[in-house]
């Protein structure tokens, strides 16, 4: 029993446990970073053991060399935050065009031509639809630019700065997507709410699109929140 207790509270295990508590992120990504830290600590401890130090002292020295948990967590948390931001951007790049294309195909095959609409369009409505459609087409482009910028910056700057840029660009794209879809739904609802549900598949896809948009907002907020845990 004593041997097990000592094994679980070794300097390296204790350090990794504290680092695990401090970091916030997806389980898989965090596990990869902790495994990376564990390998580095074990290699350093092995080098000290070969130099004649005891197991416990070798681990203590390896931990001391690795750095204070809060300092190490800054870079690791930035990487986790950037990982979340990149995931959000990929959802924008792939999810938004997929929703657009799916809705248009559903409208064509389950409803038909726009000429079937019976309610007239107010003079302002075409401007709203043109604005929202342009914005929605711009969202995946912004997402691609953000992914490219993140990749380029990660080669030249530290993880914290790159993660910050990634979060800002993701927030802009996510906000533009949510604003555009809500504006389109609101304007269409004012003109003729029935247009939002031209058919069963169209209505289902519209609801799914709204859910996806809010999901993207949640992911972006989580990314900002995780950044705040570093700065605090």
Backbone torsions as a table, in degrees:
resi	resn	phi	psi	omega
1	UNK	NA	-41.9	178.5
2	UNK	-65.3	-39.6	-179.9
3	UNK	-62.8	-42.1	179.6
4	UNK	-63.8	-41.9	-179.9
5	UNK	-62.2	-42.9	179.5
6	UNK	-65.7	-36.9	-178.5
7	UNK	-65.3	-38.1	-177.4
8	UNK	-78.9	-15.3	-178.8
9	UNK	-114.8	25.0	176.6
10	UNK	-63.7	157.8	-178.4
11	UNK	-53.4	-42.3	-179.3
12	UNK	-68.1	-44.5	179.0
13	UNK	-62.6	-41.7	178.8
14	UNK	-64.2	-41.2	179.0
15	UNK	-62.5	-47.2	-179.0
16	UNK	-65.7	-36.4	178.1
17	UNK	-64.6	-41.9	178.3
18	UNK	-67.0	-40.3	177.9
19	UNK	-63.6	-38.8	177.8
20	UNK	-62.2	-40.2	179.6
21	UNK	-67.4	-34.4	-176.1
22	UNK	-76.8	-39.1	-175.3
23	UNK	-74.4	143.5	177.5
24	UNK	-127.7	126.4	-179.2
25	UNK	171.7	-178.0	178.0
26	UNK	-61.9	141.3	-173.0
27	UNK	-57.7	-45.4	-177.5
28	UNK	-64.4	-45.0	-179.4
29	UNK	-65.5	-40.6	179.8
30	UNK	-67.2	-37.9	178.6
31	UNK	-62.5	-37.5	178.8
32	UNK	-64.1	-42.7	179.8
33	UNK	-66.9	-40.9	178.7
34	UNK	-65.8	-36.7	177.0
35	UNK	-65.3	-38.3	177.1
36	UNK	-63.1	-44.0	178.3
37	UNK	-64.7	-41.2	-179.8
38	UNK	-61.1	-44.4	179.5
39	UNK	-62.0	-42.7	179.4
40	UNK	-64.1	-41.8	179.4
41	UNK	-66.4	-41.7	-179.7
42	UNK	-66.4	-38.5	177.5
43	UNK	-63.5	-43.5	179.5
44	UNK	-64.8	-41.3	179.5
45	UNK	-64.8	-37.9	179.0
46	UNK	-63.8	-39.3	178.3
47	UNK	-63.0	-40.3	177.8
48	UNK	-67.3	-37.7	179.1
49	UNK	-64.1	-39.2	177.6
50	UNK	-65.2	-23.1	177.2
51	UNK	-83.9	0.9	175.3
52	UNK	104.7	1.1	-179.9
53	UNK	-81.2	153.9	176.8
54	UNK	-69.8	165.7	-179.0
55	UNK	-57.4	-49.9	-177.2
56	UNK	-65.0	-44.8	-179.8
57	UNK	-67.0	-36.1	178.1
58	UNK	-62.6	-41.9	179.0
59	UNK	-67.7	-39.8	178.4
60	UNK	-61.1	-42.9	179.9
61	UNK	-68.0	-37.2	177.8
62	UNK	-63.6	-41.6	178.8
63	UNK	-64.8	-42.9	179.8
64	UNK	-62.6	-40.6	178.7
65	UNK	-67.0	-32.7	-175.6
66	UNK	-66.6	-32.5	178.8
67	UNK	115.3	160.6	178.8
68	UNK	-63.4	145.9	-175.9
69	UNK	-55.2	-46.1	-177.6
70	UNK	-62.7	-37.1	179.4
71	UNK	-68.6	-45.0	178.7
72	UNK	-65.4	-37.8	-177.6
73	UNK	-64.2	-29.1	178.9
74	UNK	-55.7	-53.5	-178.8
75	UNK	-68.6	-41.2	-179.6
76	UNK	-65.2	-42.0	179.9
77	UNK	-66.3	-36.7	176.5
78	UNK	-61.8	-40.6	178.9
79	UNK	-66.3	-40.7	177.0
80	UNK	-64.2	-41.0	179.0
81	UNK	-64.3	-41.9	178.4
82	UNK	-65.3	-37.8	177.3
83	UNK	-59.6	-42.2	178.2
84	UNK	-67.1	-39.4	178.4
85	UNK	-64.6	-41.0	178.5
86	UNK	-64.5	-40.6	177.4
87	UNK	-60.3	-42.9	177.9
88	UNK	-62.4	-42.2	-179.9
89	UNK	-64.2	-40.0	178.1
90	UNK	-65.0	-35.2	175.3
91	UNK	-64.7	-36.9	175.8
92	UNK	-65.6	-47.8	-175.5
93	UNK	-64.2	-39.9	-176.3
94	UNK	-97.4	-39.0	-173.4
95	UNK	-72.7	-44.2	-176.8
96	UNK	-64.7	-49.8	176.4
97	UNK	-61.2	-35.1	178.5
98	UNK	-64.1	-40.7	177.9
99	UNK	-66.5	-42.2	178.5
100	UNK	-60.2	-50.3	-178.1
101	UNK	-64.5	-41.0	-179.0
102	UNK	-64.0	-42.1	-179.8
103	UNK	-65.3	-42.8	179.5
104	UNK	-63.3	-42.2	178.6
105	UNK	-65.6	-41.1	177.5
106	UNK	-63.0	-39.6	178.7
107	UNK	-64.6	-41.0	-178.7
108	UNK	-66.7	-45.3	-172.6
109	UNK	-87.1	-22.1	-177.4
110	UNK	-111.4	-13.4	179.0
111	UNK	-123.3	-52.4	179.0
112	UNK	113.3	-153.3	-174.6
113	UNK	-71.1	151.5	176.1
114	UNK	-64.7	-19.4	-179.2
115	UNK	-64.3	-13.2	178.5
116	UNK	-74.7	-14.7	-179.3
117	UNK	-64.7	137.6	-177.2
118	UNK	-99.5	-24.6	-179.2
119	UNK	-86.2	136.2	179.9
120	UNK	-74.0	156.6	177.0
121	UNK	-89.3	130.8	170.9
122	UNK	-63.2	160.6	-177.2
123	UNK	-60.7	-29.8	-177.0
124	UNK	-82.4	-19.5	-172.2
125	UNK	-64.3	-42.2	178.1
126	UNK	-58.8	-33.9	178.6
127	UNK	-66.9	-38.5	178.7
128	UNK	-65.4	-45.6	-179.1
129	UNK	-65.1	-39.2	177.7
130	UNK	-64.6	-41.3	179.7
131	UNK	-64.6	-48.1	-177.7
132	UNK	-67.4	-39.9	178.4
133	UNK	-64.3	-41.9	178.0
134	UNK	-62.3	-41.9	180.0
135	UNK	-65.1	-42.1	-179.1
136	UNK	-67.2	-33.7	175.1
137	UNK	-72.1	-27.3	179.7
138	UNK	-75.7	-23.4	-176.3
139	UNK	-58.5	-52.9	179.1
140	UNK	-64.3	-30.2	177.2
141	UNK	-65.6	-44.3	176.5
142	UNK	-61.7	-38.8	178.5
143	UNK	-62.3	-43.0	178.1
144	UNK	-64.9	-42.3	177.7
145	UNK	-62.4	-39.2	178.8
146	UNK	-65.8	-41.3	178.1
147	UNK	-63.6	-42.2	178.8
148	UNK	-64.9	-43.8	179.8
149	UNK	-62.7	-41.4	179.6
150	UNK	-62.1	-42.8	-179.8
151	UNK	-63.5	-42.6	-178.8
152	UNK	-69.3	-42.3	-177.8
153	UNK	-67.5	-33.4	-178.0
154	UNK	-64.1	-20.3	179.4
155	UNK	-83.6	-17.5	-173.5
156	UNK	-117.0	-25.4	-175.5
157	UNK	-123.8	172.1	-179.8
158	UNK	-72.5	167.3	-176.8
159	UNK	-63.9	-36.4	-177.7
160	UNK	-64.2	-46.6	-179.5
161	UNK	-66.7	-43.3	179.6
162	UNK	-63.2	-41.6	178.4
163	UNK	-62.3	-37.9	178.6
164	UNK	-63.1	-44.4	177.9
165	UNK	-62.7	-43.1	179.9
166	UNK	-60.7	-42.6	-179.2
167	UNK	-65.3	-42.3	-178.8
168	UNK	-63.6	-47.4	-179.1
169	UNK	-64.7	-39.9	177.8
170	UNK	-63.9	-41.3	-179.9
171	UNK	-63.6	-39.8	178.6
172	UNK	-62.9	-47.6	-178.5
173	UNK	-65.2	-43.3	179.6
174	UNK	-63.5	-44.5	179.5
175	UNK	-63.0	-41.3	178.9
176	UNK	-64.1	-41.0	179.0
177	UNK	-63.4	-47.3	-178.7
178	UNK	-65.0	-43.9	178.4
179	UNK	-59.4	-43.5	-176.1
180	UNK	-66.4	-46.3	-177.3
181	UNK	-68.1	-38.6	178.7
182	UNK	-69.8	-36.6	176.9
183	UNK	-64.4	-43.3	179.7
184	UNK	-63.9	-43.9	179.8
185	UNK	-65.5	-43.7	-179.4
186	UNK	-63.1	-46.4	-179.4
187	UNK	-65.2	-41.9	179.8
188	UNK	-66.2	-38.2	177.6
189	UNK	-63.2	-35.0	178.0
190	UNK	-68.0	-41.3	-178.4
191	UNK	-72.1	-52.0	-179.0
192	UNK	-166.2	103.8	-176.0
193	UNK	-60.7	-24.5	-179.1
194	UNK	-64.9	-22.8	-179.9
195	UNK	-67.3	-22.1	179.3
196	UNK	-71.6	-17.5	-178.6
197	UNK	-132.6	62.5	-179.6
198	UNK	-59.9	-33.0	177.0
199	UNK	-153.3	170.3	178.7
200	UNK	-57.9	-51.1	178.2
201	UNK	-60.9	-38.7	178.9
202	UNK	-63.5	-42.7	178.8
203	UNK	-64.8	-41.6	179.6
204	UNK	-64.2	-41.8	179.6
205	UNK	-68.4	-35.0	177.8
206	UNK	-64.0	-43.8	177.9
207	UNK	-63.6	-41.6	179.2
208	UNK	-62.9	-37.5	179.7
209	UNK	-64.5	-42.7	178.6
210	UNK	-64.9	-42.4	178.2
211	UNK	-60.9	-44.4	177.9
212	UNK	-60.2	-41.9	-178.3
213	UNK	-62.7	-43.0	178.4
214	UNK	-71.5	-32.8	175.8
215	UNK	-62.4	-39.4	177.5
216	UNK	-64.1	-37.6	177.3
217	UNK	-63.5	-42.2	179.2
218	UNK	-61.9	-43.7	179.2
219	UNK	-63.3	-41.0	179.3
220	UNK	-65.6	-40.3	178.7
221	UNK	-65.3	-38.2	177.2
222	UNK	-62.4	-38.4	179.3
223	UNK	-63.1	-43.9	178.1
224	UNK	-65.8	-39.7	-179.9
225	UNK	-62.9	-39.5	179.9
226	UNK	-68.3	-32.3	175.4
227	UNK	-65.8	-38.9	-179.0
228	UNK	-63.5	-30.6	179.0
229	UNK	-67.1	-23.3	177.3
230	UNK	-76.6	-47.5	-173.3
231	UNK	-70.8	-34.4	-175.4
232	UNK	-61.8	NA	NA
